[in-house]
Amino acid sequence: MAADSPQRGWVDTGEWGWKDRHEWGWPAGIHGYEEVIIQISCDITSEEFWFKHELRIQYPLKTGVAAESINTQVRTEVAAGITNYFTRARERFPDRIGQTEEELAADRRQHGGFHRTGNLDITGVVPYANDKLHSVFLPFYQNHPWANTTASPVVTMNFDLETGQQFSLPDVFKPGSDWVAKLTEIILRREGEMVTYPEMSAYLTPEFLASMDFTMGPDTLTLHAQPYSIWFPDWCCGSSPKHLEISYEELAYYLDSDGPYRHIEGFP
């Protein structure tokens, strides 16, 4: 499906429909630089359990330079996320394995039948792309059947198309610059405006920041915190990922003009 196809996106199907769950996500998932989009919609009733699952999967593919390599990595991450969803859902309800028909029927009566459906929503987006840089964001919003909450991880991939390699957050900044202190200052300043997590600074170690998921956009660098890690402003729930957009202008002194940032159109 082309990115500008009128069929792109999903129709709201009610209280627990795709549109409502999608809106929990990062706003950048609405408009991106996707070239081709794969969409899969699948509803499953488990033969081993009496659970139902709704899968709404959308992920971007690339054309042109390095397309085969990047698309393979994107597909691999999507497949791993789907496998992880079902594996963990099964592990959360081991007592359901081997139940008789009578026991399953009793469970259905006790819990109201099939009303608590499991959900996996993948809304992949390309926050930025040109012929030199390609950034991919894959959120795995999910809830296991009958579970109150389920951790919803994110996967990010950032490719320097000149080298053909993925790059990490430290690669964006000047070697030897105190970018860790700058990011820490920005995070704590934004956090201080809402004061939701006073112990935040203890978690912002150099190792933690260097390993953070991130994406690059036309005007901002966005940090993506995994569930149950740290809380950014406007955070909702511990099981949800958190996102913090930081303008390149605010980071100008620390950005490496010889690093991946040089591929952002109009960079100073």
N, C-alpha and C positions, 0 to 999 in steps of 0.2 A: 504494500500500500504506500502510495506517495505521501509525503508529509503534509501536502496541502489538499489531500483528498477530503471531500465533504464527509466521508464516512469515518474520519479520524475521531477518536474519542469514544465515550460510552454513554448510553442512555441511562438516565436515572431510573432504577427499578423499584424504588420505594425506600422505606426507612433504612434498610441495610444495603441499598443499591450501590453500584459503582460510583456514581457521581458524589454521593455523600462521603464515601470513604476516601475518594480521590482528593476531596477538598481538605482532608486532614494533612495532606502532603505539602511539600515545599512549593511555593508559587511558581518557581522556575520550571516546574513540570508541565506548565500549560502551554508555553510557547518556547520553542527551541530551534536548533539548527539541524533537525533530523532530515535525512535525505530519503530514507525508506523506513517504514514502520511495519513491524510484524504484530498482529493482534490475534490472540487466542482467547476464546471464551468457552469454558467447560464446567459443567455441573456434574458432580460425581456422588453416587451413593455407594458407600463401601460395602463390599460383599462380606467382609470379615466383621465389620462393626455395623451398627445401624446409623452411623454418622453420615451427614451430607457435607459436601465441600463445594464451594463456588470459587472457581479460578478465573481471574480477569488479568490477562497478561499482555503487556504492550512493551516492546523494546525496539530500539533503533538499530538499523544497520547502515553501514557506510558504503559509498561507492568511490571508485577512483583509487588514489594513492593509499597503499597499505590496507585496502579494504578486506582482503582475505584474512590477514592476521588479526586485525581488530575485531572483525565479525566473529571469528572463531572464539576469541576471548570473551566477547559479550555473550555469545550463546552458551559457553561453558559456565559462566557465572549465573545465568538465568536457570540453566538446568540444575546447578548445584543448589540454588535457592529453592527450587520446587522440591527437590529430593529432601532437603533439610526440613521443609515445612511438614511433609508427610511423615518423615522419620520421627521428628520431635512430637508430632501429634500422637503418633502411636505410642511413644515412650511415656506420654503423660497419662495414658489410660491402659496400663498393662492388665488391669483386672478384667477388661472386656474380652481379652483373648481367651478363647476356649469356652465361652459361656454357651449354655444350651439355648434353644429357641425360647423355652419358658422363661429363663433368666433374662434374656434380651427383651422379651415382651414385658416383663415386670419393670425393667429399666425404662422402657418407653412410656409405660403408664405413669411411672413416678416422675419423670422429667418432662412429660408433655409431648412425647413423640419426637418429631424431627425439628423442633422449632429453633434450636440453637445450631445453626449451620456454620461450619468452618469457612473462613475466607482467606484467600491469598490474592493480593492485588499488586501487580508489578507495573509501575508506570515509568518506564525508562525514557530518558530525555538526553539530548545533547545540548548542554548549556552554551558551548562555543565550538565552532569548527571553521577552519579555513584550510588552505593547502599546506599549512605548516604545523597546525596544532589541532588536536581533537580531544574533547573532554566529554566523558560519559557519566551519567548519574542513574543508578538503578536502586530504587527504594522497594523493599519487600514488606509492604504493610500486610499484616496477617493476624488472624485470631483462630486458635484451635477450637474445634467444636466443644461447647460447654465450658471453655476456659473463660475466666473473668478477664485476664489480660494475656497477651503473648508478645514477647519482644519482637520488634520489627526492625531488622537490620538494614543497612544501606551498603552498597558497593559503589565505589568510584574508580574510574580509570582515566588517566591523563596521558596522552601520547604526543611526543615530539616527533612529527612526521619526517623531519630531516634526519634524525638518528634512527627512527623506527622503534624507539624504546619508550616504555612508560617512564614517567619521572615522578619523584616523591616531593612532598612539601618543602624539604630543605633545598631542593634543586631550584626553587623559584627565587631564593634569596641570595644576596651577595655572600660569597665565602668570607667567614670571619666577622660578619655583621651580627649584631645582637638582636636578630629577628625574633628569637624566642621571648626575650623581654618585651619587645614591642607587641607581639600577639597577646602575651599575658596581660599587659597593660590595657589593651583594647578590650579583651574579654572581661576583665574585672571592672573596667569603667562602665561597659554596657550592663554588666550584671548589677553593679552598684545602683543603677537607676531603678531596679526592681527589687533587689535584695531577696532573692529566693533561695540562695545557697551560700551562706556565709563562709563555708569551708572550701569554697572553690579553689582558692590559690594553692592549697596543699596538693591538688590533683594535677596542676598544670606544670608538670615536670618537663624538662627538655625532651626526654624520651617519649612521653605521652604526646606532646605537640608534634614531634617529628613523625609520629606514626598515624596522625589523624587523617581521616578521609577528607578530601577537598575536591572542588571543581573550580574551573576558571571560566568566567563569563566575559562579556565585552567591556564591562566597567568594574567588576568586582571579583575578588577571590572569596569563595564561600567555604567555610569549614563545616563539616558534617560530623556530629558526635553520635556515636552508636548508643543504643538504648542502655540505660542504667550506667552511664559513664559520667558525663558532666551535664549540667543544666544551663543552657543559654537562655537569654531573655525571651519571653513569650513561649517558653517551653510548656508543653501540656502535661504529658504523663511519662512516668519512668520507662515504660515499655516502648515509647516512641523515640525515634531519632530526633536530634536537634540541629538547627542550622543557623549559621551566623555569617551574614554577608559583610565584607569589609572592602571599601573602595580602594582601588589601586592608588588613588591620590593620597590616602592616609598612609599607605605603605611605601610611598615613592622612594624614600631614602634607602630602603632596605632591599628593594627588588633588584635582581641581577639583570642588567641590560644585555648580558651575553647568555642568559639562561632562557627558559621557555617563555618568559614574559615578553621577550623580543618579538614573538609571533603574534601578539595581540595587536590588531590593526589600530594604528594611531598612537602606539605607545610612545612616550616621550623619548 
